[in-house]
């Protein structure tokens, strides 16, 4: 058999496996959509117990994955994300229990009203159906994403990074055991049974109408590939190019604290600030104290000429700095002409994710909050609050910057859709 | 110049025109998003006045379009949809005034709550941005769709059927005059400046990120093309294969009235019933009276063997009848085994649009309402109520059967998205 023929044969085998997986997901989704909340919660607790009970097996599989990843020369950051420890496994189990504790959105009446003809109209939350999750080699996402989908009544098709395949497989078995123990369909949580990338392409095309939405979890290149290739809707953000704008009417202490927290609390998350905009009108008083605090916290600053004229420790920024998501201890700094200058800069360079204004002037604040077209806009609070948990929405599967369906943190409610239930007494339409 | 070179040159010209139109839309959308409700309403009233004032011009342009359409051999139904009369022009003006009377969703706080750390979180409705509408040669859609988009703060890019181009152009001028008179950007409502189909393809690809959503309005082939080719989200339904299920516990009079109304009130709308399902357990008592009423109303019935055994006037149904949207005075009829038989048939053949159960048994009703996965499910009411106006949502731009963002009638609220506005007092994240 030629190489091409062998490849074709392998592709057909993957396509057949994916079609079967899709059909099983669809069937499981229909069943899961009707499951009562307490049964789903019992399954989540059973999953947590199974994860704890499988600690040795998870660690053994993880050791395999780690050996292979090290042999493949993966970076230490990559290895760290892939590594599980007894503590991290316990955290995973606790995460499952926390999801059990969240309110179940399915069946909730989002709105209801009566019509003059006596019809009663209800908008009721129902699961979306089948959700595909594509993520990097972080085995904890297997538990987290699978559980969030299940709790919201959706079937999940998981496709994690190939380097975490063995670890994720053992975790998956725990999740499925928890489902089965409670009479729920195990196929409500499935993993793509191959590390071949062709399977990802098939998922992105929707498996013949089976996949309702794709959620990518990972870095920019993963999200970009998913957004480019997906033929079904995607809940995602490509990057978090978040801005902190310090207005002339800002309290200096507050501005400094927010700037340092927004940038430095955790530099690797999407809500971390990447650009600091300072009102030219207060630059002489506000820039240096804020720069002092950032530099003291270990941050490199890259600024425009105006900023550098006020503080020689600031390195020169290049045009590309305004559109760079550093995810590191670096921040770009630009002087702008008041709130409109800030709004203009964010319109040109922002990523529609999260942006903040620090000011005591409510007029300026409202202008910023209204005109900046981002999923999250904040007044006098750190951009690092951009998180479903911090919003009080419970666990989130990600943050979306698209405008349709889910914008901002994607929690359980955003993983549902609505249907209209209309109750009458024989009404016909005149 | 060769034919191919000439075609290329023309395509480049269209691409350039569409890019310019897209950029103008985007700019107009930003401005329109900030327009107060009373200014938008004043513009709608000015549009209505302009439409009334332009009656002669609209009728003249319409006469041109009609001559060309007749010469091209279009059907009489097509000609009817294209035809405007003074009455229809007045109805169009009244439609614009009715949209002015609807509440403005923009700026509404959909939800708000406080966090333990003092953060105040608001979910505020904002316009989506730029909406592309692709429709057939029905000039009234120009006014209707343009106005709904504008009222919800969105810029509209309209592309109607080429046979209505002249008529729509005059109507468009009225809409733009209404915008300009009120200081709003005229480019908030634009029409694709060519009847070349290549422009439609460009719209469907999103004009380089400009078009946020496409709404097709028209028959199945138009919607199918849009759904196939669009690379941006689409709010639409491909067809309305609506079912009326008459349960054994149905009141016969009610079942008969609902069946006749659901099928025959207007046969050409998406909420018209196409298939009648009758519980085998009541077929002997219920089938014939319902068939009598349908036949008396001028309806042809195509049934399965069980139905035909009970009523010889029923023609034989073929397999394809169960998946045919007749949009005509024809209904298919099948005997099913109780509510689960009905649910199964709808899962196999339905189009996720609107389905109804007639029964006095609330248990059966709830089973149907919960398990039928359609945008709208009704108990004891006609499927012809599937309409934004009948739901009390005001005018609708269409009905969506997709599950994301907008499901069911797409009114003003569904043409908005949300952003999170967070107000703090200097909070940083621990």
Contacts between the chains, C-beta under 8 A, distances in Angstrom:
chain1	res1	chain2	res2	distance
A	30	B	373	7.7
A	33	B	373	7.8
A	34	B	370	6.9
A	34	B	371	7.1
A	113	B	392	6.5
A	115	B	390	7.4
A	115	B	391	7.5
A	115	B	392	5.7
A	119	B	381	5.9
A	119	B	385	6.6
A	119	B	390	8.0
A	121	B	391	5.9
A	121	B	392	7.3
A	126	B	373	7.6
A	128	B	403	5.4
A	128	B	404	7.2
A	129	B	403	6.6
A	212	B	403	5.9
A	212	B	404	7.4
A	213	B	404	6.6
A	233	B	233	6.6
A	233	B	404	5.2
A	251	B	426	7.2
A	253	B	426	8.0
A	254	B	426	4.0
A	257	B	426	6.5
A	257	B	428	5.4
A	258	B	426	6.7
A	258	B	428	6.1
A	260	B	428	7.9
A	261	B	428	3.5
A	261	B	429	6.1
A	262	B	428	7.8
A	265	B	428	7.3
A	265	B	429	5.7
A	365	B	423	7.9
A	369	B	421	5.1
A	370	B	34	6.8
A	371	B	34	7.1
A	373	B	30	7.7
A	373	B	33	7.8
A	373	B	126	7.6
A	373	B	419	7.6
A	374	B	419	6.9
A	375	B	419	6.1
A	375	B	420	6.5
A	376	B	419	7.2
A	376	B	420	4.6
A	376	B	422	6.5
A	377	B	419	6.5
A	377	B	420	7.3
A	377	B	421	5.7
A	377	B	422	7.1
A	378	B	422	4.3
A	378	B	423	7.7
A	378	B	424	6.5
A	379	B	421	7.8
A	379	B	422	7.0
A	379	B	423	4.8
A	379	B	424	6.4
A	380	B	423	7.1
A	380	B	424	4.5
A	380	B	425	5.8
A	380	B	426	5.4
A	380	B	427	7.5
A	381	B	119	5.9
A	381	B	422	5.8
A	381	B	423	7.5
A	381	B	424	3.0
A	381	B	425	7.9
A	381	B	426	7.3
A	381	B	427	4.5
A	381	B	428	7.7
A	382	B	427	6.5
A	382	B	428	4.6
A	382	B	429	5.3
A	384	B	428	7.5
A	384	B	429	4.2
A	385	B	119	6.6
A	385	B	422	6.6
A	385	B	424	8.0
A	385	B	427	7.1
A	385	B	429	5.5
A	390	B	115	7.4
A	390	B	119	8.0
A	390	B	429	6.8
A	391	B	115	7.5
A	391	B	121	5.9
A	391	B	420	7.2
A	392	B	113	6.5
A	392	B	115	5.7
A	392	B	121	7.3
A	403	B	128	5.4
A	403	B	129	6.6
A	403	B	212	5.9
A	403	B	417	4.4
A	404	B	128	7.2
A	404	B	212	7.4
A	404	B	213	6.6
A	404	B	233	5.2
A	404	B	404	6.4
A	404	B	405	4.2
A	404	B	417	6.6
A	405	B	404	4.2
A	405	B	405	4.0
A	407	B	417	5.5
A	407	B	418	5.8
A	407	B	419	6.6
A	407	B	420	8.0
A	408	B	418	7.5
A	408	B	419	7.4
A	408	B	420	4.8
A	417	B	403	4.4
A	417	B	404	6.6
A	417	B	407	5.5
A	418	B	407	5.8
A	418	B	408	7.6
A	419	B	373	7.6
A	419	B	374	6.9
A	419	B	375	6.1
A	419	B	376	7.2
A	419	B	377	6.5
A	419	B	407	6.6
A	419	B	408	7.4
A	420	B	375	6.5
A	420	B	376	4.6
A	420	B	377	7.3
A	420	B	391	7.2
A	420	B	407	8.0
A	420	B	408	4.8
A	421	B	369	5.1
A	421	B	377	5.7
A	421	B	379	7.8
A	422	B	376	6.5
A	422	B	377	7.1
A	422	B	378	4.3
A	422	B	379	7.0
A	422	B	381	5.8
A	422	B	385	6.6
A	423	B	365	7.9
A	423	B	378	7.7
A	423	B	379	4.8
A	423	B	380	7.1
A	423	B	381	7.5
A	424	B	378	6.5
A	424	B	379	6.4
A	424	B	380	4.4
A	424	B	381	3.0
A	424	B	385	8.0
A	425	B	380	5.8
A	425	B	381	7.9
A	426	B	251	7.2
A	426	B	253	7.9
A	426	B	254	4.0
A	426	B	257	6.5
A	426	B	258	6.7
A	426	B	380	5.4
A	426	B	381	7.3
A	427	B	380	7.5
A	427	B	381	4.5
A	427	B	382	6.6
A	427	B	385	7.1
A	428	B	257	5.4
A	428	B	258	6.1
A	428	B	260	7.9
A	428	B	261	3.5
A	428	B	262	7.8
A	428	B	265	7.3
A	428	B	381	7.8
A	428	B	382	4.6
A	428	B	384	7.5
A	429	B	261	6.1
A	429	B	265	5.7
A	429	B	382	5.2
A	429	B	384	4.2
A	429	B	385	5.5
A	429	B	390	6.8
